[in-house]
Amino acid sequence: MPFHVEISSGFRQRARAFNLSKAQLRSEILEPWVAGQVIDLGDKDWEPRDCKLIILEGPELADADLSMGRGWSNAEKASENVTRRLVESAAGKGAAGPLVAVLAEDGTVRSRLEELIVRLELKTASWAELRARILGSNPGSRGPGYAAVVAVEPEPSGDWWFDAGLALGALGSRAVLVRLEDGAAPAALPGGVDVLRLEPGEESSVQALLERLAG
């Protein structure tokens, strides 16, 4: 049977789609939803973290069923709400998980960390993208959203301190401070701040990073 979808935000903003096939639902709605990516529906972009998703599975609706604004009411009467099951299923197939951005001033360190994230089969995002989203709205408020790996280096600049604070404030435990192998942490780092000592060739170290990013 086909699927009917509603995405809403607030009291008045909503968009609906009817009679979607399983393939359409997966590629156009579920995969971007669990990845925290923008969904284009009803001539509007929807941010999953700011929205509510409802998926109904039921009989195909004819034009007469959709007329006069009665489409959603008719869908609810004849369909089953399968939102939770399908979203959890999509997440379990690996579509979920945070988009991970790396904050590092040293280009070599940044490249090594990005290679490690790819090795962990996590999707990556640029720090510039994540930074823009943080300054616009909290990226950790809904859905898998974003995570960040923040490379702690001996003498970070003022810009690094500001950006590290943005990441920690917005993402909480999903902003993971790391130092590669025996790299020294800056003396100005407040006491009690947890910094993960990361050795890319050591499995326990890599697994610890993965667990923290998964939050």
C-alpha positions as CSV (number, residue, x, y, z in Angstrom):
1,M,0.0,0.0,0.0
2,P,1.1,3.6,-0.6
3,F,2.2,6.1,2.1
4,H,0.8,9.5,3.0
5,V,3.1,12.1,4.7
6,E,2.7,15.2,6.7
7,I,5.5,17.5,7.9
8,S,4.6,20.4,10.2
9,S,6.2,23.1,12.1
10,G,4.4,25.2,14.7
11,F,0.6,25.6,14.5
12,R,0.0,26.7,10.9
13,Q,3.0,25.5,8.8
14,R,2.5,22.1,7.2
15,A,3.0,20.2,3.9
16,R,1.5,16.9,2.8
17,A,2.2,14.3,0.1
18,F,-0.1,11.5,-0.8
19,N,0.2,8.1,-2.5
20,L,4.0,7.8,-2.2
21,S,5.6,4.6,-3.2
22,K,8.0,2.9,-0.7
23,A,11.0,4.0,-2.9
24,Q,9.7,7.6,-3.0
25,L,9.2,7.6,0.8
26,R,12.6,6.3,1.5
27,S,14.6,8.6,-0.8
28,E,12.6,11.8,-0.5
29,I,11.5,11.6,3.2
30,L,13.0,8.9,5.4
31,E,16.7,9.1,4.4
32,P,17.0,12.8,4.7
33,W,14.9,12.9,7.8
34,V,17.1,10.5,9.8
35,A,20.2,12.2,8.5
36,G,19.0,15.6,9.7
37,Q,19.1,17.0,6.1
38,V,16.7,19.5,4.6
39,I,13.5,18.0,3.0
40,D,11.8,19.7,0.1
41,L,8.1,19.3,0.4
42,G,5.2,21.5,-0.7
43,D,7.5,24.2,-2.2
44,K,9.2,24.7,1.2
45,D,12.4,23.5,2.8
46,W,11.9,21.7,6.2
47,E,14.6,21.2,8.8
48,P,13.9,17.8,10.6
49,R,15.1,19.2,13.9
50,D,12.4,21.9,13.8
51,C,9.6,19.7,12.5
52,K,7.2,16.9,13.2
53,L,6.8,14.0,10.8
54,I,3.8,11.7,10.4
55,I,3.7,8.8,8.0
56,L,0.5,6.9,7.3
57,E,0.3,3.6,5.4
58,G,-3.1,2.9,3.8
59,P,-5.1,2.6,0.6
60,E,-4.4,4.8,-2.4
61,L,-6.5,8.0,-2.3
62,A,-8.4,9.0,-5.5
63,D,-8.8,12.5,-6.7
64,A,-12.2,12.7,-5.1
65,D,-10.7,11.7,-1.7
66,L,-8.2,14.5,-2.0
67,S,-10.6,17.3,-3.0
68,M,-11.9,20.1,-0.8
69,G,-8.9,19.7,1.5
70,R,-10.2,16.4,2.8
71,G,-7.2,14.4,1.8
72,W,-5.5,14.1,5.2
73,S,-8.7,13.5,7.1
74,N,-9.5,10.6,4.7
75,A,-6.0,9.2,5.0
76,E,-6.2,9.2,8.8
77,K,-9.5,7.3,8.7
78,A,-8.3,4.5,6.4
79,S,-4.6,4.3,7.3
80,E,-2.2,3.2,10.0
81,N,0.3,5.5,11.6
82,V,3.7,3.8,10.9
83,T,6.0,6.8,11.6
84,R,7.9,5.4,14.5
85,R,8.4,1.9,13.0
86,L,9.7,3.3,9.6
87,V,11.9,6.0,11.1
88,E,13.5,3.4,13.5
89,S,13.9,1.0,10.7
90,A,15.6,3.6,8.5
91,A,18.0,4.5,11.3
92,G,18.8,0.9,11.9
93,K,19.9,0.5,8.3
94,G,22.6,3.1,8.8
95,A,20.9,6.1,7.3
96,A,20.9,7.6,10.8
97,G,23.8,9.0,12.7
98,P,25.2,12.5,13.0
99,L,26.9,14.5,10.3
100,V,30.3,15.0,11.8
101,A,32.3,18.2,11.4
102,V,36.0,18.6,12.3
103,L,37.3,21.8,13.9
104,A,41.0,21.9,13.6
105,E,43.4,24.8,12.8
106,D,46.2,22.5,11.6
107,G,45.3,21.2,8.1
108,T,47.2,17.9,8.6
109,V,45.3,17.2,11.8
110,R,42.0,18.0,10.1
111,S,42.7,15.7,7.2
112,R,43.7,12.8,9.6
113,L,40.5,13.2,11.6
114,E,38.3,13.5,8.5
115,E,39.8,10.2,7.2
116,L,39.1,8.6,10.5
117,I,35.5,9.7,10.4
118,V,35.1,8.2,6.9
119,R,36.7,5.0,8.2
120,L,34.0,4.9,10.9
121,E,31.4,5.0,8.1
122,L,30.0,8.3,9.4
123,K,28.9,11.1,7.1
124,T,30.9,14.3,7.2
125,A,30.0,18.0,7.1
126,S,32.2,21.1,6.9
127,W,32.8,23.1,10.0
128,A,31.6,26.2,8.1
129,E,28.2,24.4,7.5
130,L,27.8,23.4,11.1
131,R,28.9,26.8,12.4
132,A,26.3,28.5,10.3
133,R,23.6,26.2,11.6
134,I,24.7,26.7,15.2
135,L,24.5,30.5,14.8
136,G,21.0,30.1,13.2
137,S,19.4,27.5,15.6
138,N,20.5,24.7,17.9
139,P,21.5,21.8,15.7
140,G,21.1,19.3,18.6
141,S,17.5,20.0,19.3
142,R,15.9,17.3,17.3
143,G,16.9,14.1,15.4
144,P,20.4,12.8,14.9
145,G,21.6,16.2,13.6
146,Y,25.3,17.0,14.0
147,A,28.3,16.1,16.0
148,A,31.8,17.7,16.0
149,V,35.4,16.5,16.6
150,V,37.3,19.4,18.1
151,A,41.1,19.1,17.8
152,V,42.9,20.4,20.8
153,E,46.2,21.9,19.8
154,P,49.0,23.4,22.0
155,E,48.5,27.1,21.1
156,P,45.0,27.6,19.6
157,S,44.0,31.0,18.3
158,G,41.2,33.2,19.6
159,D,39.0,32.0,16.8
160,W,39.5,28.4,17.9
161,W,38.4,29.2,21.4
162,F,35.3,30.9,20.1
163,D,34.4,28.1,17.7
164,A,35.1,25.4,20.3
165,G,32.8,27.2,22.7
166,L,30.1,27.3,20.0
167,A,30.4,23.5,19.4
168,L,30.3,22.6,23.1
169,G,27.4,25.0,23.9
170,A,25.2,23.7,21.0
171,L,26.1,20.0,20.9
172,G,27.0,19.2,24.4
173,S,28.4,15.6,24.7
174,R,28.3,15.4,20.9
175,A,31.2,17.9,20.6
176,V,34.2,15.7,21.4
177,L,37.5,17.3,22.2
178,V,40.4,15.2,21.1
179,R,44.2,15.4,20.9
180,L,46.0,13.1,18.6
181,E,48.4,10.7,20.2
182,D,50.8,12.6,22.4
183,G,49.9,16.1,21.4
184,A,49.9,18.6,24.2
185,A,46.7,20.4,25.4
186,P,46.8,24.2,25.8
187,A,47.6,25.3,29.3
188,A,44.5,27.7,29.3
189,L,42.1,24.8,28.9
190,P,39.9,24.8,32.0
191,G,40.5,22.0,34.5
192,G,38.0,19.1,34.3
193,V,37.4,19.5,30.6
194,D,37.4,16.0,29.1
195,V,39.8,15.6,26.2
196,L,40.0,12.2,24.5
197,R,43.5,11.0,23.6
198,L,43.0,9.6,20.2
199,E,45.3,7.1,18.5
200,P,43.9,6.3,15.0
201,G,45.7,2.9,15.0
202,E,44.4,1.8,18.4
203,E,40.9,0.2,18.2
204,S,39.8,1.0,21.7
205,S,40.6,4.7,21.1
206,V,38.7,4.8,17.8
207,Q,35.7,3.0,19.4
208,A,35.6,5.5,22.2
209,L,35.4,8.3,19.7
210,L,32.6,6.5,17.9
211,E,30.6,6.0,21.0
212,R,30.9,9.7,22.0
213,L,29.8,10.9,18.6
214,A,26.8,8.7,18.7
215,G,25.8,10.4,21.9
